[in-house]
Structure formats: C-alpha cells, structure tokens
Amino acid sequence: MNVEIIKAEIKREEDRSFIGRTIFKLENHNFPYEITFFSKRGTEWDYSLSFAGEPGSEEQFLEIDQLLENDDDVYNQLLDAALDTQELPEEEA
C-alpha cells in the first residue's frame, strides 16, 4: 500500500518526552489521516490515529488502524518521517 507523507514533525517537551505527528494519505483513500506519537524517552512509542481534516469513511479508518497494528513497515515509515524532522541539540550534533 502506497503511503504519501504530507507533513511530519516532532518536538521534545520540557519534561524530555517526545510528541510527534505525521499527516499522511493512502492510495484509494479520499481523506488524509494524522497519527500522533508520544514517548517518554524516545524508545517506546504510543500512538493515536485520527482524520487530519474532515472525517471520512469509518470502514477505511478501521482498515488503517488494523494496518498500523499489523504492518511494522508502514508504522515505522510514519514514525521515521516525524523523527527525521527532529533537530539535534548543539551538544548532540
């Protein structure tokens, strides 16, 4: 399944946790989705899936949710898109 990344970002909070999001669209789906990532340390990630704009098909939404649960490649592609936007602090660069 082809994934088109529309926008991605991640930031580090004051408590050193990470919050990121990736807006994406899948082939044969009319509406974009947004996946929000959260991690306390940047190693284990929780996520939340939603529509990026107006709501679309609930059936397609559930299909994407199952895809993310079962296909590590798609999940990692979306997470990596957000992680790739992270700026390293001076001491880590």
HTML snippet that shows the backbone in 3Dmol.js (N, CA, C, O; Angstrom):
<script src="https://3Dmol.org/build/3Dmol-min.js"></script>
<div id="view" style="width:600px;height:400px;position:relative"></div>
<script>
const pdb = `
ATOM      1  N   MET A   1       0.850  -1.180   0.000  1.00  0.00           N
ATOM      2  CA  MET A   1       0.000   0.000   0.000  1.00  0.00           C
ATOM      3  C   MET A   1       0.893   1.240   0.000  1.00  0.00           C
ATOM      4  O   MET A   1       1.784   1.366   0.840  1.00  0.00           O
ATOM      5  N   ASN A   2       0.655   2.149  -0.936  1.00  0.00           N
ATOM      6  CA  ASN A   2       1.456   3.365  -1.039  1.00  0.00           C
ATOM      7  C   ASN A   2       1.023   4.390  -0.012  1.00  0.00           C
ATOM      8  O   ASN A   2      -0.165   4.664   0.153  1.00  0.00           O
ATOM      9  N   VAL A   3       2.011   4.956   0.678  1.00  0.00           N
ATOM     10  CA  VAL A   3       1.782   5.975   1.689  1.00  0.00           C
ATOM     11  C   VAL A   3       2.393   7.278   1.197  1.00  0.00           C
ATOM     12  O   VAL A   3       3.564   7.316   0.818  1.00  0.00           O
ATOM     13  N   GLU A   4       1.607   8.338   1.203  1.00  0.00           N
ATOM     14  CA  GLU A   4       2.110   9.665   0.843  1.00  0.00           C
ATOM     15  C   GLU A   4       2.185  10.503   2.111  1.00  0.00           C
ATOM     16  O   GLU A   4       1.163  10.773   2.742  1.00  0.00           O
ATOM     17  N   ILE A   5       3.394  10.916   2.487  1.00  0.00           N
ATOM     18  CA  ILE A   5       3.592  11.760   3.659  1.00  0.00           C
ATOM     19  C   ILE A   5       3.300  13.203   3.247  1.00  0.00           C
ATOM     20  O   ILE A   5       3.918  13.730   2.323  1.00  0.00           O
ATOM     21  N   ILE A   6       2.373  13.822   3.927  1.00  0.00           N
ATOM     22  CA  ILE A   6       2.004  15.201   3.633  1.00  0.00           C
ATOM     23  C   ILE A   6       2.797  16.163   4.517  1.00  0.00           C
ATOM     24  O   ILE A   6       3.319  17.170   4.038  1.00  0.00           O
ATOM     25  N   LYS A   7       2.882  15.849   5.798  1.00  0.00           N
ATOM     26  CA  LYS A   7       3.592  16.699   6.746  1.00  0.00           C
ATOM     27  C   LYS A   7       4.002  15.854   7.940  1.00  0.00           C
ATOM     28  O   LYS A   7       3.286  14.937   8.344  1.00  0.00           O
ATOM     29  N   ALA A   8       5.157  16.171   8.498  1.00  0.00           N
ATOM     30  CA  ALA A   8       5.624  15.449   9.681  1.00  0.00           C
ATOM     31  C   ALA A   8       6.395  16.413  10.573  1.00  0.00           C
ATOM     32  O   ALA A   8       7.016  17.363  10.096  1.00  0.00           O
ATOM     33  N   GLU A   9       6.341  16.151  11.875  1.00  0.00           N
ATOM     34  CA  GLU A   9       7.083  16.975  12.831  1.00  0.00           C
ATOM     35  C   GLU A   9       7.197  16.222  14.156  1.00  0.00           C
ATOM     36  O   GLU A   9       6.409  15.328  14.464  1.00  0.00           O
ATOM     37  N   ILE A  10       8.192  16.613  14.910  1.00  0.00           N
ATOM     38  CA  ILE A  10       8.350  16.064  16.266  1.00  0.00           C
ATOM     39  C   ILE A  10       9.026  17.123  17.113  1.00  0.00           C
ATOM     40  O   ILE A  10       9.825  17.915  16.613  1.00  0.00           O
ATOM     41  N   LYS A  11       8.707  17.133  18.384  1.00  0.00           N
ATOM     42  CA  LYS A  11       9.364  18.062  19.294  1.00  0.00           C
ATOM     43  C   LYS A  11       9.580  17.394  20.637  1.00  0.00           C
ATOM     44  O   LYS A  11       8.898  16.437  21.007  1.00  0.00           O
ATOM     45  N   ARG A  12      10.542  17.928  21.344  1.00  0.00           N
ATOM     46  CA  ARG A  12      10.848  17.434  22.680  1.00  0.00           C
ATOM     47  C   ARG A  12      10.270  18.414  23.679  1.00  0.00           C
ATOM     48  O   ARG A  12      10.488  19.622  23.577  1.00  0.00           O
ATOM     49  N   GLU A  13       9.541  17.898  24.634  1.00  0.00           N
ATOM     50  CA  GLU A  13       8.899  18.718  25.649  1.00  0.00           C
ATOM     51  C   GLU A  13       9.890  19.040  26.773  1.00  0.00           C
ATOM     52  O   GLU A  13      10.978  18.468  26.840  1.00  0.00           O
ATOM     53  N   GLU A  14       9.497  19.955  27.643  1.00  0.00           N
ATOM     54  CA  GLU A  14      10.355  20.332  28.769  1.00  0.00           C
ATOM     55  C   GLU A  14      10.679  19.153  29.676  1.00  0.00           C
ATOM     56  O   GLU A  14      11.760  19.102  30.263  1.00  0.00           O
ATOM     57  N   ASP A  15       9.753  18.204  29.794  1.00  0.00           N
ATOM     58  CA  ASP A  15       9.993  17.034  30.645  1.00  0.00           C
ATOM     59  C   ASP A  15      10.812  15.960  29.925  1.00  0.00           C
ATOM     60  O   ASP A  15      10.959  14.845  30.426  1.00  0.00           O
ATOM     61  N   ARG A  16      11.346  16.303  28.740  1.00  0.00           N
ATOM     62  CA  ARG A  16      12.209  15.444  27.918  1.00  0.00           C
ATOM     63  C   ARG A  16      11.440  14.362  27.159  1.00  0.00           C
ATOM     64  O   ARG A  16      12.057  13.517  26.510  1.00  0.00           O
ATOM     65  N   SER A  17      10.107  14.370  27.225  1.00  0.00           N
ATOM     66  CA  SER A  17       9.313  13.433  26.434  1.00  0.00           C
ATOM     67  C   SER A  17       9.218  13.958  24.998  1.00  0.00           C
ATOM     68  O   SER A  17       9.567  15.105  24.718  1.00  0.00           O
ATOM     69  N   PHE A  18       8.745  13.110  24.109  1.00  0.00           N
ATOM     70  CA  PHE A  18       8.617  13.467  22.697  1.00  0.00           C
ATOM     71  C   PHE A  18       7.157  13.419  22.275  1.00  0.00           C
ATOM     72  O   PHE A  18       6.410  12.528  22.681  1.00  0.00           O
ATOM     73  N   ILE A  19       6.760  14.385  21.456  1.00  0.00           N
ATOM     74  CA  ILE A  19       5.445  14.381  20.825  1.00  0.00           C
ATOM     75  C   ILE A  19       5.663  14.680  19.345  1.00  0.00           C
ATOM     76  O   ILE A  19       6.275  15.683  18.979  1.00  0.00           O
ATOM     77  N   GLY A  20       5.152  13.787  18.510  1.00  0.00           N
ATOM     78  CA  GLY A  20       5.296  13.977  17.076  1.00  0.00           C
ATOM     79  C   GLY A  20       4.008  13.662  16.361  1.00  0.00           C
ATOM     80  O   GLY A  20       3.095  13.057  16.924  1.00  0.00           O
ATOM     81  N   ARG A  21       3.946  14.082  15.103  1.00  0.00           N
ATOM     82  CA  ARG A  21       2.772  13.742  14.304  1.00  0.00           C
ATOM     83  C   ARG A  21       3.167  13.664  12.851  1.00  0.00           C
ATOM     84  O   ARG A  21       4.085  14.341  12.390  1.00  0.00           O
ATOM     85  N   THR A  22       2.450  12.821  12.150  1.00  0.00           N
ATOM     86  CA  THR A  22       2.626  12.672  10.714  1.00  0.00           C
ATOM     87  C   THR A  22       1.245  12.679  10.075  1.00  0.00           C
ATOM     88  O   THR A  22       0.357  11.920  10.464  1.00  0.00           O
ATOM     89  N   ILE A  23       1.084  13.544   9.097  1.00  0.00           N
ATOM     90  CA  ILE A  23      -0.145  13.587   8.310  1.00  0.00           C
ATOM     91  C   ILE A  23       0.153  12.849   7.011  1.00  0.00           C
ATOM     92  O   ILE A  23       1.153  13.117   6.346  1.00  0.00           O
ATOM     93  N   PHE A  24      -0.726  11.918   6.660  1.00  0.00           N
ATOM     94  CA  PHE A  24      -0.449  11.068   5.502  1.00  0.00           C
ATOM     95  C   PHE A  24      -1.737  10.692   4.790  1.00  0.00           C
ATOM     96  O   PHE A  24      -2.837  10.822   5.327  1.00  0.00           O
ATOM     97  N   LYS A  25      -1.562  10.228   3.576  1.00  0.00           N
ATOM     98  CA  LYS A  25      -2.690   9.754   2.785  1.00  0.00           C
ATOM     99  C   LYS A  25      -2.306   8.414   2.181  1.00  0.00           C
ATOM    100  O   LYS A  25      -1.149   8.196   1.821  1.00  0.00           O
ATOM    101  N   LEU A  26      -3.272   7.526   2.073  1.00  0.00           N
ATOM    102  CA  LEU A  26      -3.057   6.215   1.473  1.00  0.00           C
ATOM    103  C   LEU A  26      -3.787   6.142   0.145  1.00  0.00           C
ATOM    104  O   LEU A  26      -4.823   6.776  -0.057  1.00  0.00           O
ATOM    105  N   GLU A  27      -3.213   5.342  -0.762  1.00  0.00           N
ATOM    106  CA  GLU A  27      -3.874   5.179  -2.047  1.00  0.00           C
ATOM    107  C   GLU A  27      -5.270   4.590  -1.842  1.00  0.00           C
ATOM    108  O   GLU A  27      -5.486   3.776  -0.945  1.00  0.00           O
ATOM    109  N   ASN A  28      -6.194   5.007  -2.670  1.00  0.00           N
ATOM    110  CA  ASN A  28      -7.588   4.570  -2.641  1.00  0.00           C
ATOM    111  C   ASN A  28      -8.370   5.085  -1.434  1.00  0.00           C
ATOM    112  O   ASN A  28      -9.483   4.626  -1.176  1.00  0.00           O
ATOM    113  N   HIS A  29      -7.796   6.036  -0.693  1.00  0.00           N
ATOM    114  CA  HIS A  29      -8.494   6.666   0.428  1.00  0.00           C
ATOM    115  C   HIS A  29      -8.688   8.134   0.080  1.00  0.00           C
ATOM    116  O   HIS A  29      -7.766   8.786  -0.411  1.00  0.00           O
ATOM    117  N   ASN A  30      -9.872   8.648   0.331  1.00  0.00           N
ATOM    118  CA  ASN A  30     -10.200  10.016  -0.068  1.00  0.00           C
ATOM    119  C   ASN A  30      -9.731  11.080   0.908  1.00  0.00           C
ATOM    120  O   ASN A  30      -9.568  12.236   0.521  1.00  0.00           O
ATOM    121  N   PHE A  31      -9.513  10.718   2.160  1.00  0.00           N
ATOM    122  CA  PHE A  31      -9.200  11.707   3.177  1.00  0.00           C
ATOM    123  C   PHE A  31      -7.876  11.376   3.857  1.00  0.00           C
ATOM    124  O   PHE A  31      -7.553  10.204   4.049  1.00  0.00           O
ATOM    125  N   PRO A  32      -7.096  12.417   4.228  1.00  0.00           N
ATOM    126  CA  PRO A  32      -5.832  12.178   4.930  1.00  0.00           C
ATOM    127  C   PRO A  32      -6.062  11.827   6.404  1.00  0.00           C
ATOM    128  O   PRO A  32      -7.103  12.127   6.988  1.00  0.00           O
ATOM    129  N   TYR A  33      -5.056  11.188   6.969  1.00  0.00           N
ATOM    130  CA  TYR A  33      -5.071  10.784   8.376  1.00  0.00           C
ATOM    131  C   TYR A  33      -3.926  11.470   9.106  1.00  0.00           C
ATOM    132  O   TYR A  33      -2.957  11.924   8.495  1.00  0.00           O
ATOM    133  N   GLU A  34      -4.058  11.535  10.408  1.00  0.00           N
ATOM    134  CA  GLU A  34      -2.987  12.055  11.248  1.00  0.00           C
ATOM    135  C   GLU A  34      -2.700  11.029  12.330  1.00  0.00           C
ATOM    136  O   GLU A  34      -3.605  10.561  13.020  1.00  0.00           O
ATOM    137  N   ILE A  35      -1.425  10.690  12.464  1.00  0.00           N
ATOM    138  CA  ILE A  35      -1.003   9.814  13.555  1.00  0.00           C
ATOM    139  C   ILE A  35      -0.134  10.655  14.481  1.00  0.00           C
ATOM    140  O   ILE A  35       0.816  11.304  14.042  1.00  0.00           O
ATOM    141  N   THR A  36      -0.470  10.634  15.765  1.00  0.00           N
ATOM    142  CA  THR A  36       0.274  11.366  16.779  1.00  0.00           C
ATOM    143  C   THR A  36       1.052  10.353  17.605  1.00  0.00           C
ATOM    144  O   THR A  36       0.502   9.355  18.071  1.00  0.00           O
ATOM    145  N   PHE A  37       2.342  10.625  17.776  1.00  0.00           N
ATOM    146  CA  PHE A  37       3.225   9.734  18.527  1.00  0.00           C
ATOM    147  C   PHE A  37       3.600  10.378  19.856  1.00  0.00           C
ATOM    148  O   PHE A  37       3.726  11.599  19.952  1.00  0.00           O
ATOM    149  N   PHE A  38       3.777   9.540  20.882  1.00  0.00           N
ATOM    150  CA  PHE A  38       4.234  10.017  22.181  1.00  0.00           C
ATOM    151  C   PHE A  38       5.213   9.009  22.770  1.00  0.00           C
ATOM    152  O   PHE A  38       4.984   7.801  22.718  1.00  0.00           O
ATOM    153  N   SER A  39       6.299   9.518  23.328  1.00  0.00           N
ATOM    154  CA  SER A  39       7.265   8.658  24.008  1.00  0.00           C
ATOM    155  C   SER A  39       7.891   9.422  25.166  1.00  0.00           C
ATOM    156  O   SER A  39       8.240  10.594  25.026  1.00  0.00           O
ATOM    157  N   LYS A  40       8.032   8.764  26.301  1.00  0.00           N
ATOM    158  CA  LYS A  40       8.674   9.395  27.457  1.00  0.00           C
ATOM    159  C   LYS A  40      10.180   9.538  27.245  1.00  0.00           C
ATOM    160  O   LYS A  40      10.777  10.520  27.685  1.00  0.00           O
ATOM    161  N   ARG A  41      10.801   8.559  26.571  1.00  0.00           N
ATOM    162  CA  ARG A  41      12.255   8.566  26.424  1.00  0.00           C
ATOM    163  C   ARG A  41      12.733   8.505  24.972  1.00  0.00           C
ATOM    164  O   ARG A  41      13.933   8.604  24.713  1.00  0.00           O
ATOM    165  N   GLY A  42      11.819   8.346  24.039  1.00  0.00           N
ATOM    166  CA  GLY A  42      12.211   8.262  22.638  1.00  0.00           C
ATOM    167  C   GLY A  42      12.530   6.856  22.187  1.00  0.00           C
ATOM    168  O   GLY A  42      13.147   6.663  21.139  1.00  0.00           O
ATOM    169  N   THR A  43      12.115   5.868  22.968  1.00  0.00           N
ATOM    170  CA  THR A  43      12.392   4.480  22.597  1.00  0.00           C
ATOM    171  C   THR A  43      11.114   3.687  22.354  1.00  0.00           C
ATOM    172  O   THR A  43      10.989   3.033  21.318  1.00  0.00           O
ATOM    173  N   GLU A  44      10.176   3.729  23.269  1.00  0.00           N
ATOM    174  CA  GLU A  44       8.895   3.037  23.101  1.00  0.00           C
ATOM    175  C   GLU A  44       7.830   4.085  22.819  1.00  0.00           C
ATOM    176  O   GLU A  44       7.706   5.079  23.534  1.00  0.00           O
ATOM    177  N   TRP A  45       7.058   3.839  21.754  1.00  0.00           N
ATOM    178  CA  TRP A  45       6.118   4.848  21.268  1.00  0.00           C
ATOM    179  C   TRP A  45       4.675   4.402  21.394  1.00  0.00           C
ATOM    180  O   TRP A  45       4.335   3.260  21.081  1.00  0.00           O
ATOM    181  N   ASP A  46       3.824   5.316  21.857  1.00  0.00           N
ATOM    182  CA  ASP A  46       2.378   5.153  21.804  1.00  0.00           C
ATOM    183  C   ASP A  46       1.883   6.010  20.650  1.00  0.00           C
ATOM    184  O   ASP A  46       2.548   6.965  20.250  1.00  0.00           O
ATOM    185  N   TYR A  47       0.732   5.673  20.122  1.00  0.00           N
ATOM    186  CA  TYR A  47       0.200   6.489  19.032  1.00  0.00           C
ATOM    187  C   TYR A  47      -1.313   6.613  19.133  1.00  0.00           C
ATOM    188  O   TYR A  47      -1.996   5.830  19.793  1.00  0.00           O
ATOM    189  N   SER A  48      -1.794   7.630  18.447  1.00  0.00           N
ATOM    190  CA  SER A  48      -3.227   7.875  18.324  1.00  0.00           C
ATOM    191  C   SER A  48      -3.491   8.220  16.867  1.00  0.00           C
ATOM    192  O   SER A  48      -2.760   9.009  16.268  1.00  0.00           O
ATOM    193  N   LEU A  49      -4.525   7.636  16.304  1.00  0.00           N
ATOM    194  CA  LEU A  49      -4.872   7.860  14.904  1.00  0.00           C
ATOM    195  C   LEU A  49      -6.152   8.666  14.819  1.00  0.00           C
ATOM    196  O   LEU A  49      -7.094   8.426  15.574  1.00  0.00           O
ATOM    197  N   SER A  50      -6.188   9.627  13.897  1.00  0.00           N
ATOM    198  CA  SER A  50      -7.394  10.417  13.669  1.00  0.00           C
ATOM    199  C   SER A  50      -7.414  10.875  12.214  1.00  0.00           C
ATOM    200  O   SER A  50      -6.433  10.719  11.486  1.00  0.00           O
ATOM    201  N   PHE A  51      -8.540  11.440  11.805  1.00  0.00           N
ATOM    202  CA  PHE A  51      -8.600  12.058  10.490  1.00  0.00           C
ATOM    203  C   PHE A  51      -7.873  13.397  10.577  1.00  0.00           C
ATOM    204  O   PHE A  51      -7.965  14.090  11.590  1.00  0.00           O
ATOM    205  N   ALA A  52      -7.154  13.761   9.524  1.00  0.00           N
ATOM    206  CA  ALA A  52      -6.396  15.016   9.546  1.00  0.00           C
ATOM    207  C   ALA A  52      -7.286  16.225   9.280  1.00  0.00           C
ATOM    208  O   ALA A  52      -6.943  17.341   9.671  1.00  0.00           O
ATOM    209  N   GLY A  53      -8.385  16.025   8.644  1.00  0.00           N
ATOM    210  CA  GLY A  53      -9.305  17.133   8.355  1.00  0.00           C
ATOM    211  C   GLY A  53     -10.713  16.679   8.642  1.00  0.00           C
ATOM    212  O   GLY A  53     -11.031  16.230   9.743  1.00  0.00           O
ATOM    213  N   GLU A  54     -11.548  16.803   7.637  1.00  0.00           N
ATOM    214  CA  GLU A  54     -12.919  16.353   7.821  1.00  0.00           C
ATOM    215  C   GLU A  54     -12.965  14.832   7.867  1.00  0.00           C
ATOM    216  O   GLU A  54     -12.153  14.165   7.226  1.00  0.00           O
ATOM    217  N   PRO A  55     -13.903  14.288   8.615  1.00  0.00           N
ATOM    218  CA  PRO A  55     -13.980  12.832   8.753  1.00  0.00           C
ATOM    219  C   PRO A  55     -14.331  12.139   7.440  1.00  0.00           C
ATOM    220  O   PRO A  55     -15.069  12.667   6.607  1.00  0.00           O
ATOM    221  N   GLY A  56     -13.791  10.966   7.290  1.00  0.00           N
ATOM    222  CA  GLY A  56     -14.071  10.154   6.114  1.00  0.00           C
ATOM    223  C   GLY A  56     -14.792   8.880   6.515  1.00  0.00           C
ATOM    224  O   GLY A  56     -15.567   8.851   7.470  1.00  0.00           O
ATOM    225  N   SER A  57     -14.517   7.845   5.768  1.00  0.00           N
ATOM    226  CA  SER A  57     -15.171   6.557   5.969  1.00  0.00           C
ATOM    227  C   SER A  57     -14.668   5.870   7.243  1.00  0.00           C
ATOM    228  O   SER A  57     -13.463   5.712   7.440  1.00  0.00           O
ATOM    229  N   GLU A  58     -15.606   5.465   8.102  1.00  0.00           N
ATOM    230  CA  GLU A  58     -15.235   4.731   9.312  1.00  0.00           C
ATOM    231  C   GLU A  58     -14.613   3.384   8.951  1.00  0.00           C
ATOM    232  O   GLU A  58     -13.692   2.923   9.625  1.00  0.00           O
ATOM    233  N   GLU A  59     -15.108   2.760   7.901  1.00  0.00           N
ATOM    234  CA  GLU A  59     -14.569   1.482   7.444  1.00  0.00           C
ATOM    235  C   GLU A  59     -13.106   1.622   7.031  1.00  0.00           C
ATOM    236  O   GLU A  59     -12.280   0.781   7.386  1.00  0.00           O
ATOM    237  N   GLN A  60     -12.779   2.674   6.289  1.00  0.00           N
ATOM    238  CA  GLN A  60     -11.391   2.896   5.872  1.00  0.00           C
ATOM    239  C   GLN A  60     -10.526   3.245   7.080  1.00  0.00           C
ATOM    240  O   GLN A  60      -9.373   2.823   7.159  1.00  0.00           O
ATOM    241  N   PHE A  61     -11.076   4.011   8.017  1.00  0.00           N
ATOM    242  CA  PHE A  61     -10.334   4.360   9.235  1.00  0.00           C
ATOM    243  C   PHE A  61      -9.947   3.097   9.997  1.00  0.00           C
ATOM    244  O   PHE A  61      -8.801   2.953  10.421  1.00  0.00           O
ATOM    245  N   LEU A  62     -10.889   2.194  10.170  1.00  0.00           N
ATOM    246  CA  LEU A  62     -10.613   0.953  10.893  1.00  0.00           C
ATOM    247  C   LEU A  62      -9.599   0.092  10.124  1.00  0.00           C
ATOM    248  O   LEU A  62      -8.781  -0.603  10.727  1.00  0.00           O
ATOM    249  N   GLU A  63      -9.663   0.147   8.805  1.00  0.00           N
ATOM    250  CA  GLU A  63      -8.692  -0.572   7.976  1.00  0.00           C
ATOM    251  C   GLU A  63      -7.275  -0.041   8.224  1.00  0.00           C
ATOM    252  O   GLU A  63      -6.331  -0.824   8.334  1.00  0.00           O
ATOM    253  N   ILE A  64      -7.124   1.285   8.311  1.00  0.00           N
ATOM    254  CA  ILE A  64      -5.816   1.892   8.569  1.00  0.00           C
ATOM    255  C   ILE A  64      -5.342   1.542   9.972  1.00  0.00           C
ATOM    256  O   ILE A  64      -4.164   1.246  10.171  1.00  0.00           O
ATOM    257  N   ASP A  65      -6.231   1.573  10.931  1.00  0.00           N
ATOM    258  CA  ASP A  65      -5.861   1.225  12.298  1.00  0.00           C
ATOM    259  C   ASP A  65      -5.328  -0.208  12.362  1.00  0.00           C
ATOM    260  O   ASP A  65      -4.327  -0.467  13.031  1.00  0.00           O
ATOM    261  N   GLN A  66      -5.979  -1.125  11.681  1.00  0.00           N
ATOM    262  CA  GLN A  66      -5.506  -2.520  11.621  1.00  0.00           C
ATOM    263  C   GLN A  66      -4.161  -2.609  10.913  1.00  0.00           C
ATOM    264  O   GLN A  66      -3.284  -3.364  11.332  1.00  0.00           O
ATOM    265  N   LEU A  67      -4.000  -1.844   9.850  1.00  0.00           N
ATOM    266  CA  LEU A  67      -2.735  -1.836   9.120  1.00  0.00           C
ATOM    267  C   LEU A  67      -1.589  -1.405  10.030  1.00  0.00           C
ATOM    268  O   LEU A  67      -0.519  -2.015  10.019  1.00  0.00           O
ATOM    269  N   LEU A  68      -1.812  -0.360  10.813  1.00  0.00           N
ATOM    270  CA  LEU A  68      -0.769   0.118  11.725  1.00  0.00           C
ATOM    271  C   LEU A  68      -0.444  -0.905  12.804  1.00  0.00           C
ATOM    272  O   LEU A  68       0.708  -1.019  13.223  1.00  0.00           O
ATOM    273  N   GLU A  69      -1.437  -1.641  13.253  1.00  0.00           N
ATOM    274  CA  GLU A  69      -1.219  -2.671  14.272  1.00  0.00           C
ATOM    275  C   GLU A  69      -0.437  -3.862  13.712  1.00  0.00           C
ATOM    276  O   GLU A  69       0.334  -4.498  14.430  1.00  0.00           O
ATOM    277  N   ASN A  70      -0.641  -4.157  12.431  1.00  0.00           N
ATOM    278  CA  ASN A  70      -0.097  -5.389  11.861  1.00  0.00           C
ATOM    279  C   ASN A  70       1.096  -5.213  10.929  1.00  0.00           C
ATOM    280  O   ASN A  70       1.797  -6.185  10.647  1.00  0.00           O
ATOM    281  N   ASP A  71       1.344  -4.007  10.449  1.00  0.00           N
ATOM    282  CA  ASP A  71       2.404  -3.794   9.465  1.00  0.00           C
ATOM    283  C   ASP A  71       3.450  -2.835  10.038  1.00  0.00           C
ATOM    284  O   ASP A  71       3.286  -1.616   9.994  1.00  0.00           O
ATOM    285  N   ASP A  72       4.520  -3.410  10.571  1.00  0.00           N
ATOM    286  CA  ASP A  72       5.574  -2.595  11.180  1.00  0.00           C
ATOM    287  C   ASP A  72       6.228  -1.656  10.177  1.00  0.00           C
ATOM    288  O   ASP A  72       6.668  -0.569  10.552  1.00  0.00           O
ATOM    289  N   ASP A  73       6.302  -2.056   8.902  1.00  0.00           N
ATOM    290  CA  ASP A  73       6.942  -1.212   7.898  1.00  0.00           C
ATOM    291  C   ASP A  73       6.185   0.101   7.710  1.00  0.00           C
ATOM    292  O   ASP A  73       6.802   1.164   7.638  1.00  0.00           O
ATOM    293  N   VAL A  74       4.875   0.038   7.631  1.00  0.00           N
ATOM    294  CA  VAL A  74       4.070   1.253   7.465  1.00  0.00           C
ATOM    295  C   VAL A  74       4.167   2.101   8.728  1.00  0.00           C
ATOM    296  O   VAL A  74       4.381   3.311   8.644  1.00  0.00           O
ATOM    297  N   TYR A  75       4.015   1.491   9.880  1.00  0.00           N
ATOM    298  CA  TYR A  75       4.110   2.216  11.153  1.00  0.00           C
ATOM    299  C   TYR A  75       5.469   2.912  11.260  1.00  0.00           C
ATOM    300  O   TYR A  75       5.540   4.097  11.588  1.00  0.00           O
ATOM    301  N   ASN A  76       6.541   2.175  10.983  1.00  0.00           N
ATOM    302  CA  ASN A  76       7.885   2.746  11.088  1.00  0.00           C
ATOM    303  C   ASN A  76       8.121   3.848  10.063  1.00  0.00           C
ATOM    304  O   ASN A  76       8.826   4.814  10.354  1.00  0.00           O
ATOM    305  N   GLN A  77       7.547   3.724   8.878  1.00  0.00           N
ATOM    306  CA  GLN A  77       7.670   4.777   7.870  1.00  0.00           C
ATOM    307  C   GLN A  77       7.067   6.082   8.383  1.00  0.00           C
ATOM    308  O   GLN A  77       7.641   7.154   8.186  1.00  0.00           O
ATOM    309  N   LEU A  78       5.920   5.993   9.034  1.00  0.00           N
ATOM    310  CA  LEU A  78       5.260   7.184   9.575  1.00  0.00           C
ATOM    311  C   LEU A  78       6.021   7.761  10.763  1.00  0.00           C
ATOM    312  O   LEU A  78       6.158   8.979  10.879  1.00  0.00           O
ATOM    313  N   LEU A  79       6.513   6.902  11.641  1.00  0.00           N
ATOM    314  CA  LEU A  79       7.308   7.360  12.787  1.00  0.00           C
ATOM    315  C   LEU A  79       8.622   7.963  12.311  1.00  0.00           C
ATOM    316  O   LEU A  79       9.026   9.021  12.794  1.00  0.00           O
ATOM    317  N   ASP A  80       9.291   7.309  11.376  1.00  0.00           N
ATOM    318  CA  ASP A  80      10.565   7.819  10.862  1.00  0.00           C
ATOM    319  C   ASP A  80      10.401   9.177  10.188  1.00  0.00           C
ATOM    320  O   ASP A  80      11.289  10.025  10.278  1.00  0.00           O
ATOM    321  N   ALA A  81       9.282   9.388   9.518  1.00  0.00           N
ATOM    322  CA  ALA A  81       9.034  10.687   8.881  1.00  0.00           C
ATOM    323  C   ALA A  81       9.037  11.795   9.936  1.00  0.00           C
ATOM    324  O   ALA A  81       9.592  12.870   9.707  1.00  0.00           O
ATOM    325  N   ALA A  82       8.424  11.536  11.079  1.00  0.00           N
ATOM    326  CA  ALA A  82       8.426  12.523  12.168  1.00  0.00           C
ATOM    327  C   ALA A  82       9.817  12.658  12.769  1.00  0.00           C
ATOM    328  O   ALA A  82      10.294  13.772  12.984  1.00  0.00           O
ATOM    329  N   LEU A  83      10.468  11.541  13.041  1.00  0.00           N
ATOM    330  CA  LEU A  83      11.801  11.578  13.652  1.00  0.00           C
ATOM    331  C   LEU A  83      12.820  12.275  12.776  1.00  0.00           C
ATOM    332  O   LEU A  83      13.741  12.914  13.285  1.00  0.00           O
ATOM    333  N   ASP A  84      12.670  12.164  11.472  1.00  0.00           N
ATOM    334  CA  ASP A  84      13.614  12.798  10.544  1.00  0.00           C
ATOM    335  C   ASP A  84      13.558  14.319  10.598  1.00  0.00           C
ATOM    336  O   ASP A  84      14.472  14.983  10.109  1.00  0.00           O
ATOM    337  N   THR A  85      12.511  14.881  11.178  1.00  0.00           N
ATOM    338  CA  THR A  85      12.391  16.337  11.273  1.00  0.00           C
ATOM    339  C   THR A  85      13.007  16.884  12.552  1.00  0.00           C
ATOM    340  O   THR A  85      13.107  18.099  12.727  1.00  0.00           O
ATOM    341  N   GLN A  86      13.418  15.991  13.444  1.00  0.00           N
ATOM    342  CA  GLN A  86      13.941  16.421  14.743  1.00  0.00           C
ATOM    343  C   GLN A  86      15.294  17.083  14.583  1.00  0.00           C
ATOM    344  O   GLN A  86      16.184  16.559  13.913  1.00  0.00           O
ATOM    345  N   GLU A  87      15.438  18.238  15.207  1.00  0.00           N
ATOM    346  CA  GLU A  87      16.713  18.928  15.216  1.00  0.00           C
ATOM    347  C   GLU A  87      17.491  18.481  16.453  1.00  0.00           C
ATOM    348  O   GLU A  87      16.961  18.449  17.564  1.00  0.00           O
ATOM    349  N   LEU A  88      18.758  18.139  16.235  1.00  0.00           N
ATOM    350  CA  LEU A  88      19.602  17.717  17.347  1.00  0.00           C
ATOM    351  C   LEU A  88      20.112  18.944  18.101  1.00  0.00           C
ATOM    352  O   LEU A  88      20.498  19.929  17.472  1.00  0.00           O
ATOM    353  N   PRO A  89      20.123  18.906  19.439  1.00  0.00           N
ATOM    354  CA  PRO A  89      20.721  19.991  20.203  1.00  0.00           C
ATOM    355  C   PRO A  89      22.209  20.120  19.870  1.00  0.00           C
ATOM    356  O   PRO A  89      22.827  19.155  19.418  1.00  0.00           O
ATOM    357  N   GLU A  90      22.773  21.273  20.085  1.00  0.00           N
ATOM    358  CA  GLU A  90      24.179  21.535  19.741  1.00  0.00           C
ATOM    359  C   GLU A  90      25.134  20.467  20.267  1.00  0.00           C
ATOM    360  O   GLU A  90      26.035  20.028  19.552  1.00  0.00           O
ATOM    361  N   GLU A  91      24.936  20.051  21.522  1.00  0.00           N
ATOM    362  CA  GLU A  91      25.874  19.086  22.115  1.00  0.00           C
ATOM    363  C   GLU A  91      25.775  17.699  21.493  1.00  0.00           C
ATOM    364  O   GLU A  91      26.706  16.904  21.623  1.00  0.00           O
ATOM    365  N   GLU A  92      24.644  17.382  20.807  1.00  0.00           N
ATOM    366  CA  GLU A  92      24.479  16.074  20.193  1.00  0.00           C
ATOM    367  C   GLU A  92      24.823  16.072  18.715  1.00  0.00           C
ATOM    368  O   GLU A  92      24.985  15.004  18.126  1.00  0.00           O
ATOM    369  N   ALA A  93      24.936  17.231  18.109  1.00  0.00           N
ATOM    370  CA  ALA A  93      25.184  17.338  16.655  1.00  0.00           C
ATOM    371  C   ALA A  93      26.603  16.996  16.297  1.00  0.00           C
ATOM    372  O   ALA A  93      26.971  17.037  15.123  1.00  0.00           O
TER     373      ALA A  93
END
`;
const viewer = $3Dmol.createViewer("view");
viewer.addModel(pdb, "pdb");
viewer.setStyle({}, {cartoon: {color: "spectrum"}});
viewer.zoomTo();
viewer.render();
</script>
